[in-house]
Amino acid sequence: MYSVSIDKSVIKVEKSGDTLVVNEESLLWDITKTGERLYHVIYEDQSFNLEVVSIDSTEKILKLKLNNKLAEIKLQDKFDLLLEKLGMNTAAANHAKDIKAPMPGLIFDLKVKEGDEVKKGDPVLILEAMKMENIIKAPGDGVVKSIKIKKGDSVEKNQVLIQF
């Protein structure tokens, strides 16, 4: 299951065999590739020209032109939706904010110390929860202001671990 945001609308997309199901309705369409990043789509007896303008695989954002009208599409797979549900969605920030525990657990390892400069995606600590080691990464660029925990500490969900 995927969550797809087109402009400000959010739709649920699932694949069932060769058919796409959008908001629990089967989508029957014919797509033909006509060139590099160009497609011809037939849906409900209507013809559409589709161009893939850009693909940002890191942020999972597609920019498409459908009949020369630009649309930005953000994709979220089941893992992105789970991370968002756990409060670990980091896509919105370029600058680091406080890192809070996404779940109860044990601090297995700290990868930074106060005063360290981190870039978005750098590992900052390892949280052991449910017998799994979870690498917690910096949500953005910043400098570690204070570390509120130490190796071996037990933490609760939403407890502040590191401040930037």
Residue, then its C-alpha position, 0 to 999 in steps of 0.5 A: m500500500y502506498s500513500v500518494s500526495i498530489d498537490k494537497s490531496v492524499i490518495k491510497v494506492e494499492k497494486s492488485g495483480d496487474t491492476l492499480v486500486v486507487n481509493e478502493e476503486s480499480l483503475l483500468w488504463d492503458i499506458t504506452k511508452t512513447g519516448e524517454r520519460l514520455y508516455h501516452v495514457i488512455y483512461e475512460d476513453q480519454s487520451f493523456n500525454l504524460e511526461v516524467v519531469s524529474i525523480d527525486s528518489t531520496e525524497k520520493i518525489l516525482k514531478l510530472k506533466l499531464n497534458n502540460k499541467l505540472a504536478e508534484i507527487k510525493l510517494q510514501d510506502k508502508f515503511d514511510l507510513l510506519l515511520e510517520k506513525l511512530g513519529m520518526n518522519t524527518a522529511a520536513a526539516n533541513h535543520a536538525k531539531d530535537i531528537k526524541a525516542p520513537m519508542p521505548g528502548l535502551i540506548f545501545d550506542l552514541k555516535v556523537k558528542e556535544g559540539d559535533e556537527v552533523k549532516k542530515g542522515d548521519p547516524v547519531l545513536i543506536l536505540e535497542a528496542m524489541k530485540m532490534e538495533n535501530i539507527i537513529k539519524a540526524p533529521g537535518d544539518g546542525v550542531v549537537k547542543s546537548i545530549k540528554i542520555k548516556k549509553g545504557d540508559s532506558v528511555e520512554k517514547n517521546q523522551v528528548l534524547i539529543q538537542f540541536 
